Amino acid sequence: MFTIETAALGALLAAVLGGGQLPERVWGVSTDTRSLGAGSLFVALRGERFDGHDYVGQAFEQGAILAIVERPVPQPHLLVADTLIAYQALARWWREHFALPVVAVTGSVGKTTTRELIRAVLATAGPVLAPPKNENNDVGVPKLLLGLNAAHRFCVVEMGMRGPGEIDRLARCALPTVGLITNIGSAHIGRLGSYEAIAAAKCELLAALATDIGVAILNAEDERLLATARRFWGGRVQTFGLEGSDADLTGHFDGQLLWVRGVPFVPPLPGRHNLLNFIAALAVAVQLGLDLEQVRSGLKDLQLPEGRSRLLTLSEDIQLIDETYNSAPESARAALEWLAQLPGGRRIAVLGQMRELGDFSYALHHRLGKQCRALGIDELVVLEAGEDTAALLAGAQGMASTSLPDHRTIATYLAATAQPGDRILFKASRAVGLEVALTHLQQLLQDEKS
């Protein structure tokens, strides 16, 4: 459990002490009053919709004995200029107490899936600390690191990015020994303006690696990533890819098994994109000295968060593909390719808007519509969202397609037209909430059979 003497904490943060008698030491730290224990430290973070300073009194009622704040409060406290910076400094200080491999994962798409695959692979060799949810930002990463303890053999950190400098901050907090970048794609291009800027922002991870012990694990099939990485990193590199790529670690898929260095693995998840994600996880294992045969024999069933590569089988062999957690042009294309390859009856794609594409949005939605048609998808159903809907339908011109105004209308339409053996993909950005349509359709189809 995290612990630190108050005097050392004050010196670490260059804080001003106040609020009366301060405790000698704190045990545990949290930014959430609901998870505080007796004798713990409360960090009063501020956000757009909340201010932790409003809850300092409640934190002390829940067991806190010291607070880190930006303005004086009556309770014992350490006054700092920025509580978020202080929280991150605290996490880095605690992380420095542990000489264990820290694997940091970023990329435009596939971060969370790859993180979970790495967790599963490393768990065959010992206890792994990894985020239970999608905690990959300025608050989530330090929260994870502050949970480190002596029992952990590995730590896996996911790093998201909404602009330049964010991954640099997270990496200098986590001090990773392994930096893995899945790919460079269109996610957040509306914010960053170009693929080159996205690549540079992702490769901030590599600049934070220690040159003597660090290793970069990179997708050999992504030329933009490889070229950008060379500007940021001159240390060890291991590339990964499927057979046919010029990768250091390759996998051969024979239709049933994925062969890596002579070891056969049952792919944990379907789709070519997930084969690549799994090879990336195995590359981490290789770099950390794990035996691949032992990994194969010890690998457990993978449990992904809802909305990611989830296949739901209903009566009459109707299958729903739940990819509702998020969507970007590259992940949407990969999901469509998976749908197109699924054996069964009709293949129906239910697509919603891909957000944060800025001036590129119309062109990228139009391209996705064209990909639906080129892959032979039988029908495209689109949740209406202005010009992006028009772009999807224009790109898909020549195939069966329709746009509908809301989630329930989509579910009702699909239930009324469903046929045995249908394969129905749901894919959209998180804010679209397309899982509502999926859940409602599932209920409608089940009600019909009851």
N, C-alpha and C positions, 0 to 999 in steps of 0.2 A: 504493500500500500504506500502511496505517496506520503512523504513526510519531510518536513524541513523546519529548522529553528527560525523563529521570527526575526532574529537579528540577521541571520544569513539571507533570509528572504528580502528584508529591507535593503541590504547591501546589493543584492542581485538586481533589484529593480530601481535602485537609487530613489527609494520612496521616502516620503515624509510621514513619520509615525504620529498617530493621533487617536483621540477617543478614549483616553484614560489608560488603565492598566492593561497592557498587552500580554497575551499568553507567551509562554516560553517556546512552544512548538505547536504546529498544527498537524493533524492527521487526516489526509484526504482533501480533495479539492473539487469544487463543482461550480458551474454557472447557473444551475437549476435548483431552486429551493426544494424541489420534490425529491432530490437525490442526495441531500446532505445528511451526513452522519454526525454523531457527537464528536466535538473537538476538531471540526473541519474548517477549511478556508472557503469563503464565498467570493467569487469574482463577479463584480457588477458590470456586465457588458451592456452596451447600448446598441440598439438597432433602429431601423426605420419605424417600427411599430411598437417598440418596447424600450424600457429603460430599467436595467437591473437595480439601479439606485432606489427605485420605488419599492424594492422587495428586500432591502437590507434588514429591516426589522423582522420580517417574516423568516429570513434566513437564520437569524440568531435564535428565533423561537424553535427552529427545526434542528438546532445543534451546532451551528457555526459559532466559532469563537473569535474569528478575525475576518475582515473583509478587505478586498482590494478595490479602491474606488477612485473616481476622478474628481469628486468634490467631497468636502468633509461631511461626515455623518456622526451621530452621537455615539455609536458603537466603536469598539476598538478597530482601527483600520490602518491601512497603508495607502497613502495618497500618491497617485501616479498621474502622468499626463494622458496616458491612453491605456485603458484596461485590456483591450484586445492585444496590444503589443506586449503588455505585461504577461498576459495569459500564454502567449506564444513563447516568450522568454522562459517562463516557468516550465513549459513542456520540453523545450530544448535542454534545459538544465537537467531535468529528470531523465530524458532519453540518454544523456551522456553518461549516466550511471550504469548503462547496460551494454556490454560488449557482445551484441548479437547481430545477426544479419537483419537489416531493415530493407525491405523490398518496396520501392515506390513505383506505382503504376499510373501512367497517364496516356492520353491519346484522344483522338476525336470521337471514336466510337469503340465500344467493346471494353471499356475500362472496368466496369463492375463485374461483367462476366469473367474477364481475365483474372481480376482480383480473387473472385471466388474459386476459380480453377487453381490458382496458386495456393490459396488457403488449403484446398483439399489435397493437393499434391504434397505440400510441406507437412501437413498433419500426419502423413504416413511416417514421419521421422521424429515428431515431437510436438509439444504445445505451440499453437500459433495465435498471436494477437492480431486480429483484423476487425475492421468495423462491422458491427451487426447490421447497419443500415448504410445508406448512401451518404456517409459523413466524410466528404472530400473537400471541405472548404476551410476558410480561415479559423473557424470555430471547431469543426469536426476533427481536423487532423490533430491539433493539440489535445483535444479531449481524448482521442485514442491513445496518444503517446503517454498521457498521464496515467493510463491504466496499465502500463508495463509493470511486471514484477519478475522476481527471480525465477519463477517457474517457466516463463516463456523462453522457447528456443528460437523462435522466428517472429518477426513483425512484418505485416503487409499493410501498406498505406496506399490508399487511392487519392489521387490529386486531380481535382477539377480545375477548370480555368474559364474565366469570363473576360479576361483582359490581360495585357502584358504585366509582368511583375508578380502575379499571384502565385504561379508555380514556384518562382524563385523564393518567395516568402515561405511557402509550405516546405520546400526542400531544405531550406536553411534551418527550419525548425526540426524536421525529422532526421536530418543527417543520414540519408540513405546510403547503403553500401551497394545496392543494385538498383539501377534505374531502367525501367522497361517502358517503351513507347509503342503502343499498338499500331498506330497509323496516323496520318494527317489527312483530314477530310474537311467537309464544309461546315461542320457545327461551329456556331458563333462567328461565321464569316461576316454576318451583318454588323457585328461589333468591331471586329479586327480589320476588315476591309480587304484582305487578300489571303491567299493560301500561304504565301511566304511569311506573312505576319503570324499566322496560326502556327506554322512550323517552328518559327523562332520562339514563340511563347511556350510551346510544348518542350522544346529543347533546353529551356531554362533548367529543367530537372537535371540534365547532364552536367551543366556548369557547377552544380552543387556537389557532385560526387567527389570523393577523395581520390586523387590521381594514383595513390599508391595501392589502395585496396578496392577501389570502385570498379564496377563493370557496367557497361551499357548493353542492354538487350533490345535489338531493333528488328523491325519487320523488313526482311530482305526484299519484299515485293513492293516496297514504297520508296521510289527513287528520290522523291522530294525530301522525305524524312532522312534518308541516308546522307544526302548532300548537305542538308542543314546541320545534321548531327556533327559532321566533320568540323564545322566552324566552332562548335561549343565544347567538343570533347576530343582529347588526344590519347586517352587511356585505352584500356581493354574493351573490346567490343565482341559480342556474340550475336550473329544474325540468325533469324529463324524463318522458315517458310515451308511450303509444300514442295514435293518432288518436282523438279524442273526449274526451281529458283536457285540462284547462286547463293545459298545460305550455308552457314556453318552447321546448323542443326536442321535437318529436313525430315519431313514425315511423308510416308507413302500410304495413301488410302486405297485399299483394294475393293471398296464397296461395303465392307463389313468391319474391318479392323484397320486401325491406324498404326503403321509400323514406324517406330523411331529407334534408331540404332539397334535394330534387330529385335526389339521388344514389341509384342503386339498389344495394343490397347483397344478396348471397346470405347469408342468416342462417347464422352459423357453427354454431349449435346449434339443436335443435328445441324447440318448446314456447313458449307465450306468455310464460312467465316468463323464458325466455332471450332473447326479443326485447327485453323491458324491460332486461335486463342489458346487452345490446349497445347499446341506445340510451344507457344510462348511460355506457358506455365512449366512445361518440361525443360525448357532452356534454363529457367531459374533453378530448377532442381539440379541440373547438370552443373551449373556454376557453383552451387552450394555443396557439391560433393555427394549428392544422394544417388543411390543405386536405382536405375530405372526399373529393374526387375522387382525390387522391393516396393517401389512406388506402385507398380502395376498390381501387385498382390495385396497391397494395403489400401488401395483407393476405395473410398466409400461412395455411395450415391450422392450426387451433387444436388444441393437444394438451393435454387436460385430465388431471389426475391420475385414476387408476383409481377407480371408484366414483361418478363424476359424469357424468351425461348420456351414458353410453357405450352404444352400440347394437351388439350382437353378433349377426351373422346366421349361422345354422347351416344344415345341409341341410334340405330340404323346407320352406324359407322360414320356419323357426322363428326368431324374434328374441327375444333376452334383453336387457332394459333394465337396465343396471347403475347403480343409484342407491344403492348400499350404503354409501357413505362416511358419510352421516349422515342424520338425519331429524328434522323438526319439523313441527307441524301444517300450516304454510303450504307448506313444500316438498313434503310428502307429497301435499297436495291438488294442487299444480302437476304433480307427477309422474303422478298419476292422470288429470289432464286430458290430459296428453300421451299416455298410454296409450289413453285413450278415443278420441282423434283419429287414432290410427295406423291406416292401412288394413291389412287382413289378415283373419285368421280370429278365433278366440276371443281375448279379452283377459282375462288372468289377473293378479291382483295378489297378490304374495307380500309380506306385511307383517310386520315385527317391531316390537318396542316402541319408542316414542319416550320417551327418558329426560329427566330433570330437569324434569318438569312438575308435581311436587309434588301439592298438593291438587286441581289442575286436571286431573290425568292421566286419571281415569275419563271425565270429560265430553268431553275432547278426543279420546280414543280412540273414544268412542261416536260423536262427530260425524264422525270419519274413516270409520267403518263406514257411516254414512248416506250420506256422499259417494260411497263405492264403489257403493252401490246406485243413487243418483240419476244417476250418470254412465253407468250401463248396463254396468258391468264384469261380465263373464260369470261369473267365479269369484274368490272370495277365499280365500287360503291364509294362515293365521296361525301364526307360531312362538309356541308357548305361553309366556306370561309372566304367569300369575296373573290378577288383576282386570283388567288392561289387555286381555288376550285376551278375557275375557268382555265387556268394553265394546265392543270392535271387532265381535265376533260379534252382540251385541245390536243395535248400530246397523245392521248389514248384514242384519238379519232379513228374510227374503223372497227373498234371492238365494242362489245356491249358495255355500256356505262350509264350511270345515273348519279345525280347528286340529291341529297336529302337534307332537311333543315336541322334535325336534332337527333340525339342518341336513340330515343324511343321509337322514332319513325324508322330509323335504320333497323333496329331490332325487329320491329313489327314486319317490315318489308322482307327481311331475311327469313323470318319464321314462316311467313306465308308462301315463300317461294322455295323453301328448303327441299332438297332431294337427298335420298340415301347416298352416302359416300361423299357428300360435299366436304371440301376443305376450305375453311374460311379464315383468312388472315386479318387481324386487327392491328393497325400500326399508325401511330401519330405522336406528336410531341406531348410531353407530360401535361402541359396546361390544357390540352384539348379534352382530357378525361375520357378517352374512348373506351376505357374499361367499363364505363356505365352501359354503353351499347352492348358490349360483350356479355356482361352479367345479365342484362335484361333478356337478351336472346337466349342465353342458357336457361333461364327460368321459363321462358315461353315454350321452348322445345321440350323441357321436362314436364311442364304442365300438360302438354298435348298427349303425353304418354301415360299420365297418371290417371 
